[in-house]
Amino acid sequence: MENGHNRALVIGAGFGGLSLGIRLQSLGFDTTIVEKLDAPGGRAYVKKTKGFVFDMGPTVITVPHFIEELFELKRGKHNLNNPDFPSCERLLAKTATRSETSRYVTIVPIAPFYRIYFDDKTHFDYDGDRNNTLAQIKEIAPEDLKGYELFHEAAEAIFKRGFLELGYTFFEDTKTMLKVLPDLLKLDAVRNLFSFTSKYFSNEKLRQVFSFETLLIGGNPFSVPAIYAMIHFVEKTWGVHYVMGGTGKLVNGMVKKFEELGGCIRFNTEVASIKVDKRDSIFSKPRVTGLKLKNGENLFAEIIVSNADYANTYMKLIERKHRRWNNNWKIQRMSYSMSLVVIYFGFKATQPLDLRHHNIILGPRYRELLSDIFKTKILAQDFSQYLHIPTITDPSLAPENHHAAYTLIPVPNNQSNIDWDNEGPKLTDTVLLFLDEEGYIPDLMANLVHSEFITPDYFENTLNSYIGNSFGVEPKLTQSAFFRPHNRSEDIENLYLVGANAQPGAGTPSVMMSAKMTARAIAKDFAGDVNSWVEEKSLNVY
């Protein structure tokens, strides 16, 4: 097929779908994104009410260069035979926001990255300042100062190999996986993250500080591989950032860029099924032909990409007879991430807050609570939470002299059979009262202007996420790299995945990486001879 005339349909206008749509347009495809909701974002949907603006999902921006690269892409600048992917050295050398990005969004650094509160009300300001980090460690557990230095060295080594060199590796076969396994074993990157962290820190608070971050991508520190220690160094290298106006501004900027490149988005457009041609023989694969929509309309394309939930994509949108590898038995026996109760609330700013933009408030139990959430799947009496107050940085998200906030509480997914119609309101009241009575937001209940919440039922019924999971396939060792759903379908020709469920995994930067990996797979499949740009050197960018 001639470049520029290949039609692509992308299911879902979340970060993965938008990032891939931009890339496909820059490669010369004609791309349409279909979105069930009435606005873009997916999990990053924006809720506006009573003058408050609430980002419903992702709020942490950790690798702004990924955003900057998307906004630099041009229609016709790239083609299938010669995509322009900058080298690792070029990216590491960049420190300032590119001029193109400023046309769409304003990105600012946040410091500290997170304030982490322990159950005894002491806190740790987690940032990239080495001296500040050492000073806080010395105050909490001076015996762990040497351990931090060793942890830092180990995390840096994992970062260099796991992120800079392997970050864009598509583990499509066992050969690719076996090739890198010795290095991962040498780096001790396959044991669980909490065990890895415990090698370097004897103090329980510090073990929590340097292992909690995987919870922000749906991973249990007691089961995710230690390769996720790279997150510490990713943040230390590029910082934590915020998009002025909220994450929704970034989503809107990506929509604008996609449409400028000639892409089309259709909202209020839910997919009923992925249309597939039958096999020519038992030795051939079926091939996608388009989408059937819930309204009965048929759309036709040579390429289908799903940014939707992995399990629902295969089990609900594709007939069983077309699926040999991604069969129901395999999908149902996989582990899926935890879910969330997220409370969105606005309140009067009657006094200064002793909080930061990003706050982690840990409960009295760490290991035990995570076991309740991930393993036994019960709703515990205690809880931990991520409290996000963007109006500390950006007052425009609330009426004058008010704050907009959300607090996110990890809970079991819907395999728990919890009645969220009953438990959701009770947990919401408990958490808001806790923030008031424990002094995190004094007089919150008296100054509360608005509150609402979502539960795992929202993820399952509104976002079509299997069993209400919030982050996709759980990123444990046996579901990472080759063992994670593949970005190119094994079952059906010209069907691809992108987003949190696909490789490399969940989290905004990983989803953007996923989009580049999937774009490369599509370019390779539709370009013929592309050996000049698929060599390992050019694949291992950033």
N, C-alpha and C positions, 0 to 999 in steps of 0.2 A: 504493500500500500504506500502511496506517495506521502511523504512527510507533509503535515499541515492539513491532511484530509482524514486523519484517523480521529474517530469520535470516541470520547471517554465519558463515562458516567460515574460520578463519585457519590456514594451514599453517606450523607452526614456532613454538616458544615461546622464541625468542631475544629480544633487546632490541626489535627491530622488531615482532615479533608481539605481545609483551606490551604495548608502548606503544600499539599500535593497538587491541588488545583493550580496554584501559582506556578509550580514547577512544570506541570504538564503544559500549561499555556506557553511558558518560556521555551519549551522544547518543540512547540509547533502543533500540539494536539488541539482539538476543539473540545472543550471540557464543559460539562454541565454538572453542577452539584445539586442534589435533591435533598431537602431537609424537612423532617417531620414537623419541627417546631415553627413558630411564626417569625423567628428571628435567628440569626446565626449564633454560634458559640458551643452548642451541645452542652457539655458539662460546664462550660464557661458562659452560659446564658446570663443575661443581666435582668435583674428585677428592679423596677422603679415604682416607688409609692410614697406619697405624702412628702415629696421633696427629697427623699433618700434614694441613693443609688447603691444597690447591693450586687457585687459580683457573686454569683452563686457557686462558683467553683474555683479554679486555679487562681492563685494570687501571688505566687513566688516566681520571679523571673531570674534565672541563674546564669544563662549564657546569652547575653544580648546580641552577640555576634551572629547567632543563628537567625534572629529577627532581621538584623541589618542585611544579611546576605539575601534574604527573601525579597526585601524591598529594593534591592539593586537589580534584580532580574529584569530582562527586557524581552519582549516578544520578538523572535527572530534573531536575538543575540546568540542563542544556542541552537544547535540542531542535534538530531539523533546521533550523528557520527562524531560530534565534537562538543560535548557538554563542557562548560567551563567550571571546574570545581577547584577552588583555591586550595593551596597546600597548607599543611599544618603550620609551617613557619610563618606564612602570611597571616594566618588568623591570629596566632599568638602575638604577633607584632602589633595588632590593632588594639588601641586603648580608647579611642574616641568614637562617639556615635557618628555614623556616616551621614553625609548631607541628605541622601535620599530618604533615610529613615525619618528625619525631622519633618518631612512632608506629610507623614502619616501619624507619628506618635512622638511623645517626649518621654524618654526613659531616664530615670534618676536612680542613683544608688541609695540603698537603705543600710543604716548602721545603728545598732548592731544588727546582724542578720536575724537573730532571734534572741529574745530574753526568755530564758528557761527557768521557771519557778519550780522549786521542789516542794514537797508536802510540808516542810517545816518553815516555809515562806522565804527561805534564802533563795538567791537566784544566781544565774550564770549568764553573762552577756556573751553570746556566741558570735564571734566576728573573725575577720581575717588578720587582725593585728596580733602578731606573734608575742610581743611584749605584754599586751593586755591579757592574752590567753595564759601566758606563763604566770603572771601576777595572780590571776584568779585561781589557777591550779595550786599555786603556793599557799594561798589562803585556805583552800578546801582540804588539800592533801599534798603537802610538800614532798612526801615520799614518792609521788607519782610524776614529778617533774621529768625525771629521766625517761620514764615510760612514755610521756607525751612526745619527747624528741624521737624515740624509736617508732612510735605510732605514726608520727608525721613522716618519717622516712619511708615506712612501709606503705602508707597511703599514697605518697607521691609516686612510688614505684608502680603501684596498682593503677594509678591515674594515667601514668605515661603509657603503660602497656594496654590497659583495659579500655581507656577512653581515647587517648590520642592516636594509638595505633590500631586498635580493634573496634573502635566505636561504630564504624560504618561497615563492618564485616557482616555480610549476609550469610548466616550459618544455615545453608540450604541442604547440606549433606554431612554425613558423619566424618568424611575426610577433612573437611574444614574444621570441624570441632576437634578432632584428634590432633590436628596440627598445632593448635594453641593450648591444648590441655596441659602439656608439660610445663609451660610457662606459668599457667595459673596455679598449678600445684607448687611450683617453686616459690611463687609469691604468697603462698598460703591463702589464696583467694577463694578457695572452695569450701572451707569450713564456714559455719554460720557467723554472721557479723558480730553478734554479741560475744561469742566465744573468742573471736579474733580480737575484739576490743579489750576483753578481760585479760588477754595476755599482757597488755601494756599498762592497764590501770587496775589497782587493787581497790580503789574507792568506788562505792556503788553509784554515787552521784555522777562521777566522771564517766563511768561505764554507760550511764544513761545519756549523758550529754553527747557522747561520740557514737551513739548507735540509734538515736531516736529518728533520724531524718528519713529512714526508709518508710516510716509510717505515713509520711506525706505523699508517698507513691503507692500506698496500699500493701507494703511489705512488712512482715513480722521480723524484727531484728534477730529473733531466735531461729529463723528458718531461711532468711535470704542469705545468699553467699556473700563472703567477705569482699568480693569484688566491689560491692556497693560502698566500701570505705572510700572509694574514689569521690563520692559526693562531697566529702570534707574538702578535698583538694580542688574539685571543680569550683566550689564556692569561694575557697581561698584565692584561687587564681583569677576569677572573673567577678566575684562579689555577688550580692543579692540585690536585685533591682525591682523597681516599681514603674508601671506605666501611668503617667498622670492622667486622671480621669477614670482610672481603673482598668482591669483586664479587658473589659468590654470595649474600651477604646482601641486596644490592640486588635481585637477581633474585627471591629469595624474598619480599621486600617488595612487588615488583610483582605477583607471583602472588597474594599476600594481598589486595592492593588490587583486582585484577581479580575475584577471587572474592567479595569484599565487595560489589562492584557487580553481582553476579549472573552473572558469566561462568563458564564451565566449561572445564576443561583435561583432555584425555585423553592420557596418556603411553603409551609402547609402542604407538603408533598410527601406522603408516607409510602414506602415501598411495600408491596404485597409479596412479590417474589422476584428472584433473579431468573431470567429466561435463559434456558440452556438447550443447545442442540444435542440430540442423542449421539452416542458414539457411532463411528463408522464401522468399528470392529471391536472385539474384546481387547485388542492391543492399543487402541487409541483412546484419547481423552475426549469427553464432550467439550463443547466450546460455548462461551457466553454469547448471547445475541442481543441482550437488552434487559430492561426492567418492566415489570408490570406493576402499576401503581394501585393503591387502595381505591382510587376513584375509577378504576377500570381502564385507564389510559395505558398504552404501551409506548415505551421509549426504546430506541434501537441504538446500539453502539458496538464497536469492535472491542472495547475495553470496559470492564466493570471493576471499580475499586470500592471496597467497603471500609468505611471509617466507623461503622457501627460495631456493636458488641460481637466478638468472635463467635460465641456459642449460638447467639440468636441468628447471626448471619447464615451459618451452616444449617442449623436445625429448623429455623422458621422460614428462611427465604429460598432454600435449595432442596429439591426433592431428594429423598434418600437414595434413589437409584443412581444418582449422579455422584455419590460420595462413597469412595472406598477408604480413603485415608481418614478423613474427618467425619467419621461415622458417629452416631448418637452415643454409642457405648463409650468411645474414647473421650468425647466431649464432656459427658456427664461425670466421668470418673476423675476429671481434672479438678484441681483446687482453684477456687476463685477468691479474689481479694475480699477483705472485710467490706462493710458498708459504713454509712455515716448517718448521724442525725446532725443537721446543720441548722442553727438558729440565727435568723437575721433580725437584728434589732436596732432601733434608733432611740437615742436618749438626749436629754438636755445636758449641755456642758456647763454645769454649775460650779465646777472646780477643776483645777488641773489634774490630769491623770498621771499616776506614777506607773505607766505602762509604755510599751514600745509598739511600733507598727506591727511586728509579728511577735506573738507571745505563746510559749508552750507552758501549760500549767499541768504538771504531773501529779497524779493521785498518789495515795499511800502505797499502792502496789504497782509493780512494773511487770515482772515476769508473769505473775499470777493473773493480772488483768488481761494481758495479751493472750494468755492461754484461754481465758474465758471467751475472748472475742474470736480467736482463730480456730481453736480446737473444740472446746465443749459447746461453744456457740450459745452462751447464756448472757442475759442482760444483768450485769453485776450492779451492786448498790453503789460502788465507787466508780469514778471515771477520770480520765485525763482529757485534755482539750487543747485545741489550737485556737487561740483568740486573735482575731485579725481586726485591727482598728485603723483603716486606711486614712481616716480623717485627721489622724495625727500628722500625716504627711501632706494630705490633700483635702482641705476643708470643702472643696467644691462638691463632694459627694453627699453633703447633708445641708439642711437649712442653716442659716447663721446661728452660731452658738449651740450647735448640736453635733453629735457624733453618729456616724453610721458604722456598724460593726457586725461581724458574724463570728460565731464560735462553733467549731467543728468537733464533734464527739465521735470517736471510733466505736462502732457497735458491730455485732455479728451481721452477716448477710442473711438473706431470707431462708436459708436452710434451717434457721433457728425456729421458724414458725412463730415468732413473736407477733403478738397482735399490736401493730404500731398505731392503729386508731386509738387504742387505749393507752399504750405506753409512751407514745410520742408526746402528747400534751403533758404528761406527768414528768417526763425527763426534762422537757423544756422549762417547766416551772422550777424544777429542782436546780438546774444549772444556772438560771438567771438569779435565783435566790442565793445560790452559792457565791456568785460573783459579787453580789451586794454584801452579804453578811461576812464574807471572808476578806472584804476590804479591797478587792481588786478594782471594783467600780463602786465606790461608796454611794449610797442612796440611789442605786440604780432603779429599784422598783418604784421609788417615788418620782423619778424623773423619766421613766420609760414612756416613750411616745408611740412606739410601734414595735411589734414582734410577730414573727411567723416562723415556720420551720418546715423542713423536709425530712423524710425518713427513708429507709430502704425501699419502701413502696414507690416513692418518686423515681428512684433509679430503675426499678423494675418496670413500672407501668408507663411512665412518661418518657424515660430515656431508653426504654427497651433493653435494659441491661439484665442479663441472665441472673436469676435469684437475687436481684437487687444489689449485685456487687458494684462498688464505686470506682474501682481502678482496673478492672479486667482480670485476666489470668494472674494468679498470685505469683510473684517473682521469686519463687524458691528455686533451689539449685536444679531440681529435676524438671523445671519448667522455664529454664533460661537458655539463651543461645539457641542451639539446634533444636532443643526440646520445647521451645516456645512456638506458638503458631507462626507459620512461615508467611512472609510478605507476598510470595508468589504461590498461588494455590497448587497443591500437589494433585488435586482431583480434576480441575477444570481449566482448560486453556483460556488465557487472557482474563482470569479472575485474580485479583490482588487484594491484599489487606494493607491497611495503614492505621497507625494510632497506638493507643495504650496496650492493646492486646497483642499486637504484632511485635516483631523484633525492632529495636532492642528492649522496649518496655514502656512503662508508664512515667508520667511526669512531663511537664511542658517541653523541656529540652529534648528528652528522649522521643517524644512524639514528633517533633520537628526532624530529628535524626531519622526516624522511621519513614517520614515522607521522602527524604532524599534517597534512602535505601530502596524504597518502592519505585521511585522515579527512575533510578538506575536500572532496576530490573525490567521495567517497561521499556526504557530506551534500548536496552540490550536485546530484548525480544523483538523490537520493531525496527532495529537499525541494520541488521545484517552484520557486517564486519565492523566491530567496534574495539578491536584489540588495542588500538592506540590509546584508548582512555580507560579500559577496564583492568589495566595492570594493577598489581597490588599497591604499587607506590601511589597511584592516583586514587585508589579506593580509600586508602588510610589517611583521609584528610582530617584536619583539626588536631 
